[in-house]
């Protein structure tokens, strides 16, 4: 009989669950293979653990996706501890991943050490980078690596945008429900308040842009999008409360 999963292995599995589109997960997925090797489990075992987490996700159940039927108590404990505590999940899981490889965090995450000063500031900046990397991976995976407005599917050109801006949302910074997957143009327009997403998940364009609709590029990139429904993620549906905040506090009417 295989050894029981440890808390550390289970937390790493939850990390992987967040960073892979659920329906794309399989024992052949390169990330499943990568992390299975790190924790010393077979890809099939890690994929099953991902399926076990899927059974706990209410967002999947609402879409009729139930994950695997059976699971372990430890998965429920980890889910309850970290679902909603994304900052701790990001940092703790990446620490485990680095330790299991006998690597420093910077080396594990391919972060250039020279970017950071020494001392407390260095540690704080490193933690911030780790959390931002986790947020990006989670958002892109949830939207299946496609911009929710344009459908652009080149990962290098996609941005994990914060609905409530990073500077104004300490509690919500890493909550995947505070994220949208956008291309750079629409990300910048969203950040500046030139477009918003309504609580019923439709694009709304600012009057500021409508006033320059003689510009063909503005018409093509923005005006035509008025009222268009965004492509929704397969989990971590954007918070309606956060969208309302953006509409009221950031959007230029």
C-alpha positions as CSV (number, residue, x, y, z in Angstrom):
1,X,0.0,0.0,0.0
2,X,1.3,3.4,-0.9
3,X,2.4,5.8,1.9
4,X,-0.2,8.2,3.1
5,X,0.1,11.7,1.7
6,X,1.7,14.2,4.1
7,X,0.4,17.7,4.8
8,X,3.2,19.2,2.8
9,X,2.5,17.0,-0.2
10,X,-1.2,17.8,0.0
11,X,-0.6,21.5,0.1
12,X,1.6,21.2,-3.0
13,X,-1.2,19.3,-4.7
14,X,-3.6,22.2,-3.9
15,X,-1.0,24.6,-5.4
16,X,-1.0,22.5,-8.6
17,X,-4.8,22.3,-8.5
18,X,-5.0,26.1,-8.6
19,X,-2.5,26.4,-11.4
20,X,-3.8,23.9,-14.0
21,X,-7.2,24.2,-15.8
22,X,-9.2,21.4,-14.0
23,X,-10.5,19.7,-17.1
24,X,-7.0,19.7,-18.7
25,X,-5.4,17.9,-15.8
26,X,-4.2,14.4,-16.5
27,X,-1.3,12.1,-15.7
28,X,0.3,13.3,-19.0
29,X,0.0,17.0,-18.3
30,X,3.6,18.4,-18.2
31,X,3.0,20.3,-14.9
32,X,1.4,17.2,-13.3
33,X,4.5,15.3,-14.3
34,X,6.8,18.0,-13.1
35,X,5.3,18.4,-9.6
36,X,4.8,14.6,-9.2
37,X,8.5,14.2,-9.6
38,X,9.2,16.9,-7.1
39,X,7.0,15.3,-4.4
40,X,8.0,11.8,-5.2
41,X,4.6,10.6,-6.4
42,X,3.5,9.2,-9.7
43,X,1.7,11.5,-12.1
44,X,-1.4,9.4,-11.8
45,X,-1.4,9.8,-8.0
46,X,-1.0,13.5,-8.2
47,X,-3.7,13.8,-10.9
48,X,-6.0,11.8,-8.6
49,X,-5.3,14.2,-5.7
50,X,-6.2,17.1,-8.0
51,X,-9.5,15.4,-8.8
52,X,-10.0,14.9,-5.0
53,X,-9.7,18.7,-4.5
54,X,-12.2,19.2,-7.4
55,X,-14.9,17.5,-5.4
56,X,-14.5,20.2,-2.7
57,X,-14.8,23.2,-5.1
58,X,-18.3,24.7,-5.1
59,X,-17.6,26.6,-8.3
60,X,-17.1,23.3,-10.1
61,X,-20.2,21.7,-8.6
62,X,-22.3,24.6,-9.8
63,X,-21.1,23.8,-13.4
64,X,-22.0,20.1,-12.9
65,X,-18.3,19.1,-12.5
66,X,-17.9,17.0,-9.4
67,X,-14.3,15.8,-9.4
68,X,-13.6,12.4,-7.9
69,X,-16.2,11.0,-5.5
70,X,-13.9,9.8,-2.7
71,X,-11.2,11.6,-1.0
72,X,-9.3,12.0,2.3
73,X,-9.9,14.1,5.4
74,X,-6.5,15.8,5.0
75,X,-7.7,17.3,1.7
76,X,-10.7,18.8,3.4
77,X,-8.4,20.2,6.2
78,X,-6.1,21.8,3.7
79,X,-8.9,23.1,1.6
80,X,-10.6,24.7,4.6
81,X,-7.3,26.2,5.8
82,X,-6.2,27.8,2.6
83,X,-9.3,28.3,0.4
84,X,-9.7,32.0,1.1
85,X,-6.3,32.4,2.6
86,X,-4.5,32.6,-0.8
87,X,-1.5,34.6,0.5
88,X,-0.5,31.8,2.9
89,X,-1.2,29.1,0.3
90,X,1.1,30.8,-2.2
91,X,4.0,31.3,0.1
92,X,3.8,28.1,2.1
93,X,3.3,25.8,-0.9
94,X,6.2,27.4,-2.8
95,X,8.4,27.0,0.2
96,X,7.6,23.3,0.3
97,X,8.3,22.9,-3.4
98,X,11.7,24.6,-3.0
99,X,12.6,22.5,0.1
100,X,11.6,19.2,-1.7
101,X,14.1,20.1,-4.5
102,X,16.8,21.2,-2.0
103,X,16.7,24.7,-3.6
104,X,16.4,28.2,-2.4
105,X,13.1,29.9,-3.2
106,X,14.8,32.2,-5.8
107,X,16.3,29.2,-7.6
108,X,13.1,27.2,-7.5
109,X,11.1,30.0,-9.0
110,X,13.8,31.2,-11.4
111,X,13.8,34.7,-9.7
112,X,17.0,36.7,-10.4
113,X,18.6,37.2,-7.0
114,X,20.3,40.5,-8.0
115,X,16.9,42.1,-8.2
116,X,16.6,42.2,-4.4
117,X,18.5,44.1,-1.7
118,X,19.7,42.3,1.4
119,X,17.9,42.0,4.7
120,X,14.2,42.4,5.5
121,X,13.4,44.3,2.3
122,X,14.8,41.5,0.3
123,X,12.6,38.9,2.1
124,X,9.5,41.1,1.7
125,X,10.1,41.7,-2.0
126,X,10.7,38.0,-2.5
127,X,7.4,37.1,-0.8
128,X,5.6,39.6,-2.9
129,X,7.0,38.2,-6.2
130,X,6.1,34.7,-5.1
131,X,2.5,35.7,-4.4
132,X,2.2,37.7,-7.6
133,X,3.5,34.7,-9.6
134,X,0.9,32.4,-7.9
135,X,-1.9,34.9,-8.6
136,X,-0.9,35.1,-12.3
137,X,-0.7,31.3,-12.7
138,X,-4.1,30.8,-11.0
139,X,-5.9,33.4,-13.0
140,X,-4.5,32.3,-16.4
141,X,-5.3,28.7,-15.6
142,X,-8.9,29.6,-14.5
143,X,-9.5,31.4,-17.8
144,X,-7.8,28.6,-19.8
145,X,-5.1,30.9,-20.9
146,X,-7.5,33.2,-22.9
147,X,-8.2,36.9,-22.5
148,X,-11.8,37.1,-21.2
149,X,-12.6,39.9,-23.6
150,X,-10.7,39.3,-26.8
151,X,-10.0,35.6,-26.6
152,X,-6.3,36.1,-27.2
153,X,-4.6,32.9,-26.2
154,X,-0.8,33.7,-26.2
155,X,0.2,33.3,-22.5
156,X,3.2,35.7,-22.8
157,X,0.7,38.4,-23.8
158,X,-1.8,37.9,-21.1
159,X,-2.0,39.7,-17.8
160,X,-3.7,38.7,-14.5
161,X,-5.5,42.0,-13.8
162,X,-6.8,43.0,-10.3
163,X,-10.4,44.1,-10.2
164,X,-9.9,46.1,-7.1
165,X,-6.4,47.6,-7.7
166,X,-3.4,46.1,-5.9
167,X,-2.8,49.3,-4.0
168,X,-6.4,49.4,-2.6
169,X,-7.1,45.8,-1.8
170,X,-4.7,44.3,0.8
171,X,-7.2,41.6,1.8
172,X,-8.2,40.8,-1.8
173,X,-4.8,41.0,-3.5
174,X,-4.4,37.2,-4.1
175,X,-8.0,36.2,-4.1
176,X,-8.6,34.7,-7.6
177,X,-12.1,36.1,-7.5
178,X,-10.5,39.5,-7.7
179,X,-8.8,38.7,-11.0
180,X,-9.4,38.9,-14.7
181,X,-7.3,37.5,-17.6
182,X,-6.8,40.3,-20.0
183,X,-4.6,41.3,-22.9
184,X,-2.3,44.3,-22.4
185,X,-4.5,46.9,-24.1
186,X,-7.7,46.0,-22.3
187,X,-5.8,45.6,-19.0
188,X,-4.5,49.1,-19.3
189,X,-7.9,50.5,-20.2
190,X,-9.4,48.5,-17.2
191,X,-6.7,49.8,-14.9
192,X,-7.3,53.4,-16.0
193,X,-11.1,53.1,-15.8
194,X,-11.8,53.4,-19.5
195,X,-13.7,50.2,-19.4
196,X,-15.3,48.1,-16.7
197,X,-17.0,44.7,-16.3
198,X,-20.6,44.9,-15.0
199,X,-21.9,42.7,-12.2
200,X,-23.6,40.6,-15.0
201,X,-20.2,40.1,-16.7
202,X,-20.7,42.5,-19.6
203,X,-18.2,45.0,-21.0
204,X,-19.1,48.7,-20.4
205,X,-17.1,51.4,-22.2
206,X,-16.4,54.8,-20.7
207,X,-17.9,57.9,-22.2
208,X,-14.4,59.2,-22.4
209,X,-13.7,56.7,-25.2
210,X,-17.1,57.1,-26.8
211,X,-16.3,60.8,-27.3
212,X,-13.3,59.9,-29.5
213,X,-15.1,57.3,-31.5
214,X,-13.9,59.0,-34.7
215,X,-10.7,57.2,-34.1
216,X,-11.0,53.9,-36.0
217,X,-8.8,52.1,-33.5
218,X,-10.9,53.2,-30.6
219,X,-14.0,51.8,-32.4
220,X,-12.3,48.6,-33.2
221,X,-10.7,47.9,-29.8
222,X,-13.4,49.4,-27.5
223,X,-16.7,50.8,-28.9
224,X,-17.6,47.5,-30.5
225,X,-17.3,45.7,-27.2
226,X,-20.1,47.7,-25.4
227,X,-22.5,45.1,-23.9
228,X,-20.5,42.1,-24.9
229,X,-20.4,39.3,-22.4
230,X,-16.9,38.2,-21.2
231,X,-15.7,34.6,-21.3
232,X,-16.1,33.3,-17.8
233,X,-13.5,31.3,-16.0
234,X,-14.0,27.6,-15.3
235,X,-13.6,28.4,-11.6
236,X,-13.0,31.5,-9.4
237,X,-15.8,33.5,-10.9
238,X,-15.1,37.2,-10.5
239,X,-16.6,38.7,-7.4
240,X,-19.7,40.8,-8.1
241,X,-18.9,43.0,-5.1
242,X,-15.4,43.6,-6.5
243,X,-16.8,44.4,-9.9
244,X,-19.2,46.9,-8.4
245,X,-16.3,48.5,-6.6
246,X,-14.4,48.9,-9.9
247,X,-17.5,50.4,-11.5
248,X,-18.1,52.9,-8.7
249,X,-14.5,53.8,-7.7
250,X,-12.3,53.3,-10.8
251,X,-14.5,53.4,-13.9
252,X,-14.8,56.8,-15.7
253,X,-18.5,57.2,-16.3
